[in-house]
Amino acid sequence: MVDHGAPFFEGSDPRFLEIVRSWVDSDACAEWRPSRGTWNDGSLRSKSDATPVFVGTPSMGALMAHLSSGLEVRTDSAVTSIQPHKGGWMLRLGEREEAGPFARVVLTGPPEQIGRLINDHPVRFGDRLGALASRPVWVLMAIVADELKGLPDILDVESDMAIEKAVRDDAKPQRQRTEGRSRWVLHACSEWSLPRYEAPREGVEKELCTELTRVLDTRKRLLSARAHRWGLARPARVMAGERCLIDVEAGLIACGDGMGGEGVEGAWLSGVAAAGAVAGAP
């Protein structure tokens, strides 16, 4: 299993770090102190950054399983629309199924996906949500026939290349390692990914494999490589002043990492703000 989305997460807010420590104590995630470096036009430089990061164990997805434990969670049920119903809301799931009614609905995710659900309704925060956007990232998951022991676990690419970051996936805590091999995840920069959003996966994969060979400085045979388009990967900008959007009269709340800040910490802070709005509602 490869973490092709968020490879790790960091934190600075004391409230977030406190809850992360509880995840670590529950073995849902682990602290990771990776070696770090930067790559710039063929020059590799080590970074003396001792700041720990965190990863879900044994995968990033395992953290979500921990957080949803004890909750009634329905997966594979796409909400295709929301409709007013007797002072509340009904959710349309697919073409025929419905759920509800609900007095309040919390909409979490990229702003483009939330927007599709509220565009037909006079929601007070519609304009502010419409000002937010997401950026795509092409990701390459690769297994190289070389352990590449001399390279850092996290490599930031500073030159004008497609790749923004390379992370050794099998260097994380509780990951399986194979002798004579290394497993890498490479994230392309959004500026490179955006014009290739609709490009055939095979072509993007070939370009990223070429970049991988340059950055990792290896001509060893790639055992496998696969590109994945992360369409709504990161917020293009972070909303200032608020951590979630609320329409009290409509009973709608929107939250996500573009509102509370970037990454896992930002999403958590936005979710906590949304939960506070629900708890404080009449």
C-alpha positions as CSV (number, residue, x, y, z in Angstrom):
1,M,0.0,0.0,0.0
2,V,1.4,3.4,-1.0
3,D,0.5,6.8,0.3
4,H,-0.2,8.6,-3.0
5,G,-2.1,11.4,-1.4
6,A,-0.7,13.3,1.6
7,P,2.7,11.6,2.3
8,F,2.8,13.0,5.9
9,F,1.6,15.9,8.0
10,E,2.9,18.5,10.3
11,G,1.4,20.6,13.0
12,S,1.9,23.8,15.0
13,D,-1.4,24.5,16.7
14,P,-1.3,23.3,20.3
15,R,-4.8,21.9,20.1
16,F,-4.0,19.9,17.0
17,L,-0.7,18.6,18.4
18,E,-2.6,17.5,21.5
19,I,-5.0,15.4,19.5
20,V,-2.2,14.0,17.3
21,R,-0.5,12.8,20.5
22,S,-3.6,10.8,21.3
23,W,-3.5,9.3,17.9
24,V,0.1,8.3,18.5
25,D,-0.8,6.8,21.8
26,S,-3.6,4.8,20.1
27,D,-1.1,3.5,17.5
28,A,-3.1,5.2,14.7
29,C,-0.1,7.2,13.6
30,A,3.5,7.6,14.5
31,E,6.1,10.4,14.7
32,W,8.6,10.3,11.9
33,R,12.0,12.1,11.9
34,P,13.0,11.7,8.3
35,S,16.3,12.8,6.8
36,R,15.7,15.8,4.5
37,G,17.5,17.4,1.5
38,T,17.0,19.7,-1.4
39,W,17.8,19.0,-5.1
40,N,18.7,21.9,-7.4
41,D,20.0,21.3,-10.9
42,G,21.8,18.2,-10.0
43,S,23.2,19.4,-6.7
44,L,22.0,17.6,-3.6
45,R,22.2,19.4,-0.3
46,S,21.3,18.0,3.1
47,K,18.9,19.9,5.4
48,S,19.4,20.0,9.2
49,D,15.6,20.0,9.9
50,A,14.9,18.1,13.0
51,T,11.2,18.9,13.1
52,P,9.2,15.7,13.4
53,V,6.3,14.9,11.0
54,F,3.5,12.4,11.5
55,V,2.2,9.5,9.4
56,G,-0.7,7.2,9.7
57,T,0.2,3.6,10.6
58,P,0.5,1.3,8.8
59,S,-0.8,3.7,6.1
60,M,-2.2,7.2,6.0
61,G,-5.6,5.7,5.4
62,A,-5.4,3.8,8.7
63,L,-5.8,7.1,10.5
64,M,-9.2,7.7,8.9
65,A,-10.3,4.2,10.0
66,H,-9.3,5.1,13.6
67,L,-11.1,8.4,13.5
68,S,-14.3,6.8,12.2
69,S,-14.3,4.0,14.7
70,G,-17.7,3.8,16.5
71,L,-19.4,6.1,14.0
72,E,-21.9,5.2,11.4
73,V,-20.1,5.9,8.2
74,R,-21.5,5.3,4.7
75,T,-18.9,4.9,1.9
76,D,-19.5,4.6,-1.8
77,S,-22.6,6.8,-1.4
78,A,-22.0,9.9,-3.5
79,V,-24.3,12.8,-2.5
80,T,-25.4,14.2,-5.9
81,S,-27.7,17.0,-4.6
82,I,-29.3,18.5,-1.5
83,Q,-32.9,19.6,-1.4
84,P,-34.9,21.7,1.1
85,H,-37.5,19.7,3.0
86,K,-39.8,21.0,5.8
87,G,-37.2,23.4,7.3
88,G,-34.3,20.9,6.8
89,W,-32.6,19.0,4.0
90,M,-32.8,15.8,2.1
91,L,-29.8,14.3,0.5
92,R,-29.9,12.6,-2.9
93,L,-27.6,9.6,-3.1
94,G,-27.0,8.6,-6.6
95,E,-30.0,8.5,-8.9
96,R,-32.7,7.0,-6.6
97,E,-31.7,6.8,-3.0
98,E,-32.4,9.5,-0.4
99,A,-31.3,10.2,3.2
100,G,-32.8,12.6,5.7
101,P,-34.4,14.8,6.6
102,F,-31.6,16.6,8.5
103,A,-31.9,19.9,10.4
104,R,-28.3,20.8,9.5
105,V,-25.8,19.6,6.9
106,V,-22.1,19.9,7.2
107,L,-20.4,20.0,3.8
108,T,-16.7,19.1,3.9
109,G,-14.3,18.7,0.9
110,P,-12.8,20.8,-1.9
111,P,-14.8,24.0,-2.6
112,E,-15.6,22.8,-6.1
113,Q,-17.4,19.8,-4.8
114,I,-19.3,21.7,-2.2
115,G,-20.2,24.4,-4.7
116,R,-21.9,21.8,-7.0
117,L,-24.3,20.9,-4.1
118,I,-25.2,24.5,-3.1
119,N,-25.2,26.3,-6.4
120,D,-29.0,25.9,-6.8
121,H,-29.8,27.3,-3.4
122,P,-29.6,30.9,-2.0
123,V,-26.8,30.2,0.5
124,R,-25.3,33.2,2.3
125,F,-21.7,32.0,2.0
126,G,-21.9,31.1,-1.7
127,D,-19.8,34.0,-2.9
128,R,-17.0,33.4,-0.4
129,L,-17.0,29.7,-1.3
130,G,-16.8,30.6,-5.0
131,A,-13.7,32.6,-4.4
132,L,-11.9,29.4,-3.2
133,A,-10.3,26.9,-5.6
134,S,-8.2,23.8,-5.7
135,R,-5.0,22.9,-7.6
136,P,-4.3,19.5,-9.2
137,V,-1.2,17.4,-8.6
138,W,0.1,14.5,-10.7
139,V,1.7,11.8,-8.5
140,L,4.1,9.1,-9.5
141,M,4.4,5.9,-7.4
142,A,7.6,4.0,-8.3
143,I,9.7,1.0,-7.2
144,V,13.4,1.3,-8.0
145,A,15.8,-1.7,-8.1
146,D,18.1,0.1,-5.8
147,E,17.9,1.0,-2.1
148,L,19.4,4.4,-2.8
149,K,20.8,4.6,0.8
150,G,22.6,7.9,0.2
151,L,19.4,9.8,-0.5
152,P,17.3,11.7,2.0
153,D,13.9,10.3,2.9
154,I,12.3,13.6,1.8
155,L,13.7,15.5,-1.1
156,D,12.4,19.0,-2.0
157,V,13.1,19.9,-5.6
158,E,13.9,23.6,-6.0
159,S,14.8,23.8,-9.7
160,D,12.4,24.4,-12.6
161,M,11.3,20.9,-13.0
162,A,8.0,19.0,-13.0
163,I,8.7,17.4,-9.6
164,E,8.2,19.3,-6.4
165,K,8.8,16.7,-3.8
166,A,10.1,13.1,-3.6
167,V,9.3,11.0,-0.5
168,R,10.7,7.5,0.2
169,D,7.5,5.8,1.2
170,D,9.1,2.7,2.7
171,A,11.2,4.7,5.1
172,K,8.2,5.6,7.2
173,P,7.4,3.9,10.4
174,Q,5.6,0.5,10.2
175,R,6.2,0.2,6.4
176,Q,7.5,-2.9,4.8
177,R,10.9,-2.6,3.1
178,T,12.4,-5.0,0.5
179,E,16.1,-5.6,0.3
180,G,17.6,-4.2,-2.9
181,R,14.6,-2.0,-3.6
182,S,13.2,1.4,-2.6
183,R,9.6,2.7,-3.0
184,W,9.1,6.4,-3.8
185,V,6.2,8.8,-4.2
186,L,6.9,11.9,-6.3
187,H,4.5,14.9,-6.4
188,A,4.6,17.1,-9.4
189,C,4.1,20.9,-8.9
190,S,0.7,22.3,-9.6
191,E,2.0,24.7,-12.2
192,W,3.2,21.6,-14.2
193,S,0.2,19.5,-13.4
194,L,-2.5,22.0,-14.4
195,P,-1.9,22.2,-18.1
196,R,-1.7,18.4,-18.2
197,Y,-4.9,17.9,-16.3
198,E,-6.6,16.1,-19.2
199,A,-3.4,14.5,-20.6
200,P,-3.3,10.7,-21.0
201,R,-1.9,9.1,-17.9
202,E,0.6,7.1,-19.9
203,G,2.3,10.2,-21.3
204,V,2.4,11.9,-18.0
205,E,3.8,8.8,-16.5
206,K,6.6,8.7,-19.0
207,E,7.5,12.4,-18.4
208,L,7.6,11.8,-14.6
209,C,9.7,8.7,-14.9
210,T,12.3,10.7,-16.8
211,E,12.3,13.3,-14.0
212,L,12.6,10.6,-11.4
213,T,15.8,9.3,-13.0
214,R,17.3,12.8,-12.9
215,V,16.3,13.7,-9.3
216,L,17.1,10.3,-7.7
217,D,20.3,10.1,-9.8
218,T,19.7,6.4,-10.7
219,R,19.7,4.7,-14.0
220,K,18.6,1.5,-12.4
221,R,15.7,-0.2,-14.0
222,L,12.3,0.9,-12.7
223,L,10.5,-2.2,-11.5
224,S,7.2,-0.5,-11.6
225,A,5.8,3.0,-11.9
226,R,2.3,4.4,-12.1
227,A,1.0,7.9,-12.4
228,H,-2.2,9.1,-10.5
229,R,-4.0,12.4,-11.1
230,W,-4.9,14.0,-7.8
231,G,-7.5,16.4,-9.2
232,L,-8.4,18.5,-6.2
233,A,-5.2,18.1,-4.2
234,R,-4.5,21.4,-2.5
235,P,-6.2,24.7,-1.9
236,A,-5.0,27.4,-4.3
237,R,-5.5,29.9,-1.5
238,V,-6.5,29.8,2.1
239,M,-9.5,31.7,3.4
240,A,-8.6,34.5,5.8
241,G,-10.5,35.3,9.0
242,E,-12.7,32.3,9.2
243,R,-12.2,28.5,9.6
244,C,-15.6,27.5,8.3
245,L,-18.6,29.0,6.4
246,I,-21.9,29.1,8.1
247,D,-25.5,29.9,7.0
248,V,-27.4,29.7,10.3
249,E,-30.8,30.2,8.7
250,A,-30.3,27.6,6.0
251,G,-28.7,25.1,8.4
252,L,-25.6,24.7,6.2
253,I,-22.0,24.6,7.2
254,A,-19.0,24.2,4.9
255,C,-15.5,23.3,6.0
256,G,-12.2,21.9,4.6
257,D,-8.5,22.5,4.4
258,G,-8.9,25.6,2.2
259,M,-10.6,27.3,5.1
260,G,-8.7,26.3,8.2
261,G,-5.3,26.3,6.5
262,E,-3.5,23.8,4.3
263,G,-3.1,20.1,4.9
264,V,-4.3,17.8,7.6
265,E,-3.9,20.4,10.3
266,G,-5.9,22.9,8.4
267,A,-8.7,20.4,7.7
268,W,-8.8,19.4,11.4
269,L,-9.0,23.1,12.6
270,S,-11.8,23.8,10.1
271,G,-13.7,20.6,11.1
272,V,-13.4,21.6,14.8
273,A,-14.8,25.1,13.9
274,A,-17.7,23.4,12.1
275,A,-18.4,21.1,15.0
276,G,-18.5,24.1,17.3
277,A,-21.0,25.8,15.0
278,V,-23.2,22.7,15.1
279,A,-22.9,22.4,18.9
280,G,-23.8,26.0,19.4
281,A,-26.8,26.0,17.0
282,P,-30.3,26.1,18.6
